[in-house]
Amino acid sequence: MTASQVVVINAMKLKKVLIIVLSFVLIGIHIPTGYSEGEELTEPQKECEDKKPDFLEKNEEGIFVLIKTLEDEITAGTTKLNIDTLNEKFEDAQNKYHKYIQCIFDYSENRVLEKLIKPDGEYPSAEETCGIDVVSIIGDTNPDQMLTPLLNTYNIYSEYLDELGYIYLRSGRVDSGEGGENLYNALQQYNILSASFDEFNRKISSEKANALVAMDITFVTLKELRLAFVMHNHFQCMLFNLEKYRNFLGKIRTLVEGLPGKLKDASMTK
């Protein structure tokens, strides 16, 4: 392994550490390290089980199943190790990751919105809002139950992307399908491909950082939605009760107006 490859590996490891530290700073909680055997699933996890990315799976040795399969195919010669192959794996994982994370957020968001908007698209009346069990809805959409699946998935996703970048460095070779036998052309082609793989690793670092920031922003947005839901519900219910109070005062006024304004000889006694 060349000195430049060692530098790249160390840089990638450092970036991974910085990303994990950033997640701690942004969300301010203890970060889980992965999924545990027999761990009870949260409600969002149960809802999104069918969208759980396949790249999360590891074998008994703790190696990603998809990474092991890809390396076996490269060794057997059935798959070429080139930038197109890695880009394809990267985009597949990226797509599955974001769909799963979106599903996790949608679960809690929809639980709030389904109480704000009726099936026919209309908003509940002020009277109907008084019958909404706010405590239950807030409990069901507690962001804390989302932290475990969100951060576990992000950490494993980050690790998987790093492993994609390491494949090239571990193999020490690249199949281009071009270059011929001329040494100069081969070296030139190798330099071009090395630059492509450097760009691929930069793309990985960018994706990890952007995914973390996007998750943090969406998480904060959900918390604000829950707060707005509580305020809206209480305001609507209070408005309904004030209207009832106003109508009640109106009825009392009608009754009072029918009474005489003065009572004759009210101060005289017999």
N, C-alpha and C positions, 0 to 999 in steps of 0.2 A: 504494500500500500504506500503510495507516494505521500510526501509531506503535505501537498495541497489537499489530498483527500482526507488526511487526518484533520487539517484545519477546518474543512467543510463539516466533518462529523461533529467536531467540538462546537462549532458555531451553531449547528442545528440543535445540539443538546442544550446549549445556553439559551437559545430562543424558546425551547420547550419549557425550561424552568421559568423564564420571564413571563410566558403566557400564563402559567399556573399561578404565579405570584400576582399577576394582573387580575385574574379572576377572583382572588382573595380580596384584593383591594376594592374592586368594583362592587362585589356582592356582599362582602363583609361577613362571610360565614366560613365554617369549617368545610373543606372540600373533600368529598368522598373520593376514593381512589378507584372504585370500580363496582360492578354488580356482584353481589354476594349470592352464593348458592342458598336457595330456600328463602331468600329475602321476600317479605310480603310486598306485593305490588301496590302502589298507590292507585287511586281511582283514574288519574290521567294515564298511567301506564296500562291499566286494564283496557281502557278505551282505545289506546293506540297500539295494542299488542300486535295487530296484523301489519302495522307499518314499521315495526322495529327493524332497523337496518341489519342486513346479514353480515356486514363487516365487523359487528360487535363480537361475533363468535370466536372463541379461542379454543385450542386443543388442550390436552392435559398438560402439555409442556409450557402453556402460556403463550403460544405462538398463534397469531391470527391465522385462521383456517384459509382465508382467501389469499393471504400473503404466501403461505406455505404452498398452496396449490399453484399460484403463479410462478414461484421459484422452481417448483418441480417441472412445470411445463417448459420453462426457459432451459432448464438443464437437459430435458428430454429433446429439446429442439422443436417442440410443437408450437411454441410461441416465441416470437423474437423480442429481445429486450431492446426496445427503442422508445423514443419519446412519445410516439403515437400510442403505444401500449400503455404507458404510464398515465398519459393524459386521459385515456379512456377509463382507466380504473379510478383516477382522481375525480372525473366528472360524475361517474356512477355513484361513488361514495358521497360526493357533495350533494347530489340530487336527493339521495335517500336520507341523508342526515337532516337536511333542511325540511323535508316533508314530515319527518318524525317530530322534529322540534316544533313545527307549525301545528301539528296535531295535538301536542301536549298543551300548547297555549290555547288552541281553539276550544279545548274541553272546558277550561275555566271561563274563557270569554263567552262561550255560548250559554253556559249556565247562568251568567248574569243577563245576557241579552234576551234570553227566552222569557225572562221575567219583566223586561222593559218593553218588549214588543210581542203582541199576541200573534197566534198563528195566521190570523187574517191580515196581518201587517199593521193593525191599529195599535195605538198605545193604550195601556190600561187607564180607565177613568180614575179620578182622584179617589173615589170610594173603593175601587178595586185595589189600589195600592195599599190601603190600610189592612187588607187581608193577606198581603205578601209576608211570608216568614223570612224576614231579612236576616235574622241570626243564622238560620239554616243555610241560606244561599251564601252568605259570607264564609260560613264554616266549610261548605263544600268547595269553595273556590279559593281557599287559603293558599297563598303562593308557596308556603313552606312545603306542601306536599308535591310541588313541582320541582323543588330544588334538587332532590336526589336523582330523578330521571334526567333532568336537564344537564346537571354538572357531570354525572357519570357518563352520559352519552358524549358530551363535549370532550371530556378527558380521553375517552377511548377513541373518538374520532380523530383527535389531535395526534394520538399515538399511532393510529393506523396510517395517517398521512405521512408521518415521519418515516414509518417503515417502508412506504412506497419509495421515498427518496433514498433510503438506505440500500434498496435492492441493487441499484446501479453500483454503488460503492463497494458492496460486498462481492459482487460478481467480478469486478475489475475488467469488464469487457462490455462491448456494445455491438449489436448487429445493425448495420446500416443498409445492407443490400447494395451498397455502392462503393466506389473507391478503387476497385481493381487491385492488381498486385503491386503496382508502383508504390514504393515506400513513401515518396513525397505526397502523393495523392491520398494515401491511407492516413498519414499523419495529419494532413490538412482536414480530411473528413472527420478524424477523431477530435480535432480542436473545435470544429463546428458543432459536433454532437455534445461535447463537454459543455460548451456555452449554452446549448439547449437544455441540458440537465441542470445547469446552474440556474437558469431561468425558471425551470420547473420547481426547484427547491424554494426560490423566492416566492413563487405563486403559492406554495404550501404555507409559507410563513404568513403571507398576506391573508390567506383564507382563514387561518386559525385566529388571527387577530380580529378580522372583520366579523367572524362568527361569534366571538365572545362579546364584542361590542353590541352587535345586533341582538343577542340574547339578553344582555343587560338592559338595553333600551326597551325591548318588548316586555320584559319583566316589570320595569317601572311603569310602563303604560298600563299593564293589567292592574297594578295596584291602584293607579289613579282612576281606572274605570270602576273598580270596586268601591272606592271612596265616593265617586260621583253618583254611583247607584244608590248608596245609602242616603246621601244628601237629597237626591231627587225624590226618593221614596218618602222620606220624612217630610219634605216640603209639600208634596202632593197630598199626603195624608193630613198634614196640619191645615192645608188650605180647605180640604173637605170638612174638617171639624169646625173651622172658623165659619164656613158657610152655614153649617148646621146651627152654630151658635147665633149667627146673625138672624137666621130664619126664626129661631126660637124667641129671640128678643122682639122680632116683629110681631109674633103672635101675642106676646105679653103686652106689647104696646097697644095692640088692637083691643085687648080685654080692658086695659086700664083706661083707654079713651072713652069707653062706654060708661065708666063710673062718673058720678057727679064731681065737679071740681070742688064744691064746698058742701059741707054738711050744715044744715040749719040748726041753730041752737046747740052746736056741738059742744060748747063750753058750759051749758046749763045742766044742772042736775035737779032732780025732784026728790 
